[in-house]
Amino acid sequence: MEGNPHVLQLNMFNDDDPGDWKNPTRWSLYADGVEIATGDGAYARDCFRESAEAFRDLCRGVVEGAGGLLDLSDREYRLLSAAREIARHEAFDNGTHVFGASSQPGRA
């Protein structure tokens, strides 16, 4: 990722208690607005128990191995970063309790 930055977003979901994102049942990782990985909450919790760096390294490996991600210009990177920041403050959508969620499951 050095020299080729990507805008990342990690969404944590708890299907049993949508307000409890700290105890996820599943997660999704987006790079530049494209979903590139999903997993179950138990796996994420196990990685975090090992270390936050273990989960970060997992995400970094997924981003580096993801096909179809474009090399972003500085301007594109800044625009996507700004859009992510705006979405972070967007109200919960469609009962999913995910900031910046669209009404279509699996779409950022």
N, C-alpha and C positions, 0 to 999 in steps of 0.2 A: 504494500500500500504506500510505501515511501514514494513520493513524487507523483503519485496517482491517487489523490484523496477521493473518498466517497462519503456521501452523507448517509449516516446510518440511523436507523430507528429500531428499537427493541420494544415490542409490545408483549406484556405479560397478561395472561388471562386466568381467571379462576371461574370455571363453569358452575361451581356450586355456590359461590358467593362473589358476584361480579365486583363488589366493592373491595375485595381482599386481593389486590394484585400482588401483594408481598408474599403470598403463598400460592403461586400459580399452579394450575393444572396443565397449562400449555403455554407456549411462547412462539412468537414469530419474529424473524429478523428481516429487515428491509434494507436494501442498499440502493440509493438513488431512486427511491420510490418503488422498487421491484422486490417482491418477496423472494428471498433467496434461501431461507431455511425455516423450518418449524421443528418443534420438539415437545416432549411432554415435560410437565413441571417437575417431576421427580428427577429427571436427568439434570435440569437446570439447577435444582437445589443441591444435588450431589456435587456438581461442578463448583458451585459457590462454597459448599462446605470444605472442599479441597482447597480452593482459593479463588478469589475473584479473578486473578490472572489466568486461571485455567479456563474459565468461561470466556474471558476476553480473547485468549489464544484460539479457542474453538471458533469464535465469531470471526476473528482475523483470517483463519484458515479458510472458512466458508467464503468470505468475501474474495480472497485471493483466487479461490478455485471456481468462483461463479462465472459462468459463461454469459455473454450478452451484455455485460456492463461496459459502458462506454468510457473512454478517457474524457474526463470533464475539463473544460476550460476553466480558468479561474472565475470567470463571470458565471458560468453554469453552476459551479460549486457554490458560489455565494448566493445565487438565486435559490438553489435547492435548500441550502442551510436556512435562509430566511423563511422559505415556505414551511420547513419543518418546525421552526420556532413559532410561526403563526399557528400551525396545527396543534402544537403543544398546548396552546391557550384556548383552543376551540372547545366548546361545550361538548359533553358526552353526546354521542349520536346513536339513534336507533336502539336504545336500550342495551348497547353493548358495553358501556362504561369504558370505552377506549378513547382517549383523547385523539382527535383528528381522524376518527374512524369513518370510513364511508359506509353507505347503506348496503354495500355489496360485500358479503363475507370474503375474506382473503384478499381484499384490495386495500391498499393504503391510500 
